[in-house]
Amino acid sequence: GFKNFIDLFQDRSFVAALKATFFFTFFGMLILNPCALLLALALNTSIKGRNALRAMFYLPMTISSVVVANIWGIILSYDGYINAILAALGQEGAARDWLSDYGATLWVVLGILVWQSLGRDMIFYLAGLQAIPQDLYESATIDGAGSFKQFIYITFPLLRGTHITLIILDILGALKFFDLSYVLTDGGPAHATETFSTYIYTKSFSTF
């Protein structure tokens, strides 16, 4: 009965999973959505090579998360490329094993999650931007509204449906977040990157 729930919240690894899942959900949305919107606005202009740039930013979404995790694991290891770059810049003291450092690992995994998901959110925002009638901007320009006011009073409100869709998708993605965390850190160090999904997997298939 209720003793199961009492035992659950007395389990330190579950509490850690609760914190990490909230961290990925809250900061993921806080960083991902504004960055995706800004990127979509930049790539919705007539800049040279915009189609190639769109494809480049979307490319990480087409790669398996397990492959992404293994690639970033090599880059972020103690003898990986990040520390090699720091050494080349004379910052050997800043070198560390980025996936074993308790203070840095959460942010590192979050950064990889944002990097991989950015292209998907950008595509949604691009579709939303291209659905806004251009005559609204033309009328606003005639009335003397600058780019900032057009964004505040036209673009942002008319993307309301896209905002809601992406918030829901990002929350669901964070709640079932498993592969990157499991392959990169196995929920460590000290359960710092343990999520609901890795917690359930560990309890089911490791400790039975």
Sequence and secondary structure as in RCSB ss.txt:
>XXXX:A:sequence
GFKNFIDLFQDRSFVAALKATFFFTFFGMLILNPCALLLALALNTSIKGRNALRAMFYLPMTISSVVVANIWGII
LSYDGYINAILAALGQEGAARDWLSDYGATLWVVLGILVWQSLGRDMIFYLAGLQAIPQDLYESATIDGAGSFKQ
FIYITFPLLRGTHITLIILDILGALKFFDLSYVLTDGGPAHATETFSTYIYTKSFSTF
>XXXX:A:secstr
 THHHHHHHT HHHHHHHHHHHHHHHHHHHHHHHHHHHHHHHHTS  TTHHHHHHHHHGGGGS HHHHHHHHHHH
HSTTSHHHHHHHHTT GGG   TTT HHHHHHHHHHHHHHHHHHHHHHHHHHHHHTS HHHHHHHHHTT  HHHH
IIIIIHHHTHHHHHHHHHHHHHHHHT  HHHHHHHTT STTTT  HHHHHHHHHHT  
